[in-house]
């Protein structure tokens, strides 16, 4: 909105709204539920004026940790820039995941009869190998990468998930790994109202959706 330049780009504000939370009068910024195809969240184009950045006194870690409370999740957020060796933690490509535990639906797959009704003999070892190959080919792991959200988020670093979609995950080809589920993680967002000297800025909670599961689908 025009009165809220601290919120960032149109692409961000179009998916968000400020509302009163729990009747407390506290402003609460929330990303509207988005279709899975819209995840991960696109990069936010922030207002370039540094006047809308939090100042040093606004970034006291002890105060912000207390404000975020139990929502602080060190597995998915970091106050400091992750070490170079920890910038990303992608899962191995699906083709290499043959040793991953087989899901229940694959274990129950009936391989003794073809779709046309023809009977087939398949030993236990061959069946296990085939199912492992099928699972390796169609498995869609979530790949995680650290992302810098900028100084107007706290913590500013988030471990964001994405789906391996460089190659088809089906046989024959045609299906790809796509987001199937997401979980919200609560961060603090530096939020400003008004203009210039009359503006008022504060930290408010914002829910940021993260991909938690990928599936092979059309």
C-alpha positions in Angstrom: 0.0 0.0 0.0 1.1 3.6 -0.6 1.1 4.4 3.1 3.3 1.4 4.0 6.6 1.7 2.0 8.4 -0.4 4.5 6.5 -3.5 3.3 8.5 -3.9 0.1 7.4 -4.6 -3.5 4.0 -4.9 -5.0 4.6 -8.6 -5.5 5.1 -9.0 -1.7 2.2 -6.7 -0.6 -0.2 -8.3 -3.0 0.2 -11.6 -1.1 0.0 -10.0 2.4 -2.2 -8.0 4.6 -2.0 -6.3 8.0 -4.7 -7.2 10.4 -5.3 -6.9 14.1 -4.2 -10.1 15.9 -6.3 -11.8 18.5 -8.1 -8.6 19.4 -5.0 -7.2 21.0 -4.6 -4.2 18.7 -1.2 -5.6 17.6 -0.6 -5.3 13.8 0.0 -8.7 12.3 1.5 -9.1 8.8 0.5 -12.4 7.2 1.3 -13.9 3.8 -2.0 -15.0 2.3 -2.3 -18.7 1.6 -0.7 -19.3 -1.8 -1.2 -22.2 -4.2 1.7 -24.6 -4.0 2.9 -23.6 -7.5 3.7 -20.2 -6.1 6.3 -21.5 -3.7 9.0 -20.9 -2.9 8.2 -17.2 -2.2 9.7 -15.0 -4.8 12.5 -12.5 -3.9 11.1 -9.3 -2.3 11.9 -6.0 -4.0 12.4 -3.7 -1.0 11.9 0.1 -1.0 15.4 1.4 -1.6 15.3 4.3 0.9 17.5 3.3 3.9 15.3 5.4 6.1 13.0 2.4 6.2 15.7 0.1 7.5 15.9 -0.8 11.2 18.6 1.1 13.1 21.3 -0.5 15.2 19.3 0.0 18.4 16.4 -1.8 16.7 18.5 -4.9 16.1 19.3 -6.0 19.7 19.3 -9.8 19.5 18.2 -10.4 23.1 15.1 -8.1 22.6 14.2 -9.7 19.3 14.6 -13.2 20.5 12.3 -12.4 23.4 9.8 -10.9 21.0 9.9 -13.9 18.6 9.7 -16.3 21.6 9.2 -20.0 20.8 8.7 -19.3 17.1 12.5 -19.0 16.8 13.5 -22.2 14.9 17.3 -22.6 14.6 16.9 -25.4 12.1 15.3 -23.0 9.5 16.5 -19.5 10.5 19.8 -17.9 11.4 20.7 -14.5 12.9 24.2 -14.5 11.4 25.2 -15.4 7.8 25.7 -19.2 7.6 29.3 -20.4 7.2 30.3 -20.9 3.5 30.2 -24.7 3.9 26.6 -24.4 5.2 25.1 -22.1 2.5 23.1 -24.9 1.1 22.2 -28.5 2.0 20.6 -30.0 -1.1 19.4 -33.6 -0.9 21.0 -36.0 -3.4 19.2 -36.1 -6.8 16.3 -38.5 -6.9 18.1 -40.9 -9.2 20.6 -41.6 -6.4 18.1 -42.3 -3.6 17.7 -46.0 -4.2 18.6 -46.7 -0.6 15.8 -44.5 0.8 13.1 -46.3 2.8 10.3 -47.4 0.5 6.9 -45.7 1.1 3.9 -47.9 2.0 2.2 -47.5 -1.3 5.2 -48.9 -3.1 5.5 -51.8 -0.7 1.9 -52.8 -1.4 2.3 -52.6 -5.2 1.2 -55.8 -6.9 3.8 -56.8 -9.5 2.5 -60.4 -10.1 0.1 -59.3 -12.7 0.2 -56.7 -15.5 -2.5 -54.2 -16.2 -3.7 -56.3 -19.0 -4.1 -59.3 -16.7 -1.1 -61.3 -17.8 0.6 -63.2 -14.9 4.3 -62.5 -14.2 6.8 -64.3 -12.1 9.0 -62.0 -10.1 11.4 -63.2 -7.3 11.7 -61.4 -4.0 15.1 -60.0 -4.9 14.1 -58.8 -8.3 10.9 -57.3 -6.9 12.9 -55.4 -4.2 15.4 -54.1 -6.8 12.7 -53.0 -9.1 10.8 -51.1 -6.3 14.1 -49.5 -5.2 14.7 -48.3 -8.8 11.2 -47.1 -9.1 11.4 -45.2 -5.8 14.8 -43.7 -6.8 13.3 -42.5 -10.1 10.1 -41.0 -8.7 11.3 -39.8 -5.3 11.1 -36.0 -4.9 13.2 -34.8 -2.0 13.1 -31.2 -0.6 16.3 -29.4 -1.4 17.3 -26.7 1.2 19.3 -23.5 0.5 20.0 -20.6 2.9 18.5 -17.3 1.7 19.2 -13.8 2.9 15.8 -12.0 3.4 17.5 -8.7 4.1 17.8 -6.4 7.1 14.1 -5.8 7.3 13.5 -9.4 8.4 14.7 -11.0 11.7 16.3 -13.4 11.7 17.4 -12.3 8.2 18.5 -15.8 7.0 16.0 -18.5 6.2 16.6 -22.1 5.1 14.2 -22.3 2.2 13.0 -25.5 0.4 12.7 -26.2 -3.3 11.8 -29.2 -5.4 14.2 -31.0 -7.8 12.6 -30.3 -11.1 15.4 -30.4 -13.6 14.3 -33.7 -15.0 11.1 -35.6 -15.2 10.3 -37.9 -12.3 7.9 -40.2 -14.2 8.2 -43.0 -16.7 7.3 -42.3 -19.4 8.4 -38.7 -18.9 5.9 -35.9 -18.4 5.6 -35.4 -14.6 7.9 -33.3 -12.4 8.6 -32.8 -8.8 6.3 -30.1 -7.4 5.5 -28.6 -4.0 2.9 -30.7 -2.2 2.9 -29.3 1.4 4.2 -26.2 3.1 4.7 -25.1 6.7 4.7 -21.5 8.0 7.6 -20.2 10.0 7.2 -17.0 12.0 9.7 -14.2 11.5 9.8 -10.5 12.5 9.3 -7.9 9.8 10.3 -4.3 10.1 7.0 -2.4 9.4 6.7 1.3 8.8 3.6 3.5 8.6 3.6 7.1 7.5 6.3 9.2 5.8 9.6 10.8 6.6 9.8 12.2 10.2 6.2 11.3 11.0 6.6 7.7 10.2 6.3 5.0 12.9 8.2 1.7 12.6 8.2 -1.4 14.7 8.8 -5.2 14.4 5.7 -7.3 13.7 5.3 -11.1 13.3 5.0 -12.4 9.7 4.3 -16.0 8.6 6.6 -17.1 5.8 5.6 -20.4 4.1 8.3 -23.0 3.4 8.0 -26.1 1.2 8.0 -29.1 3.4 7.2 -31.9 0.9 7.6 -32.4 -2.8 5.7 -35.0 -5.0 5.9 -36.2 -8.5 2.9 -34.8 -10.3 1.5 -33.3 -13.5 
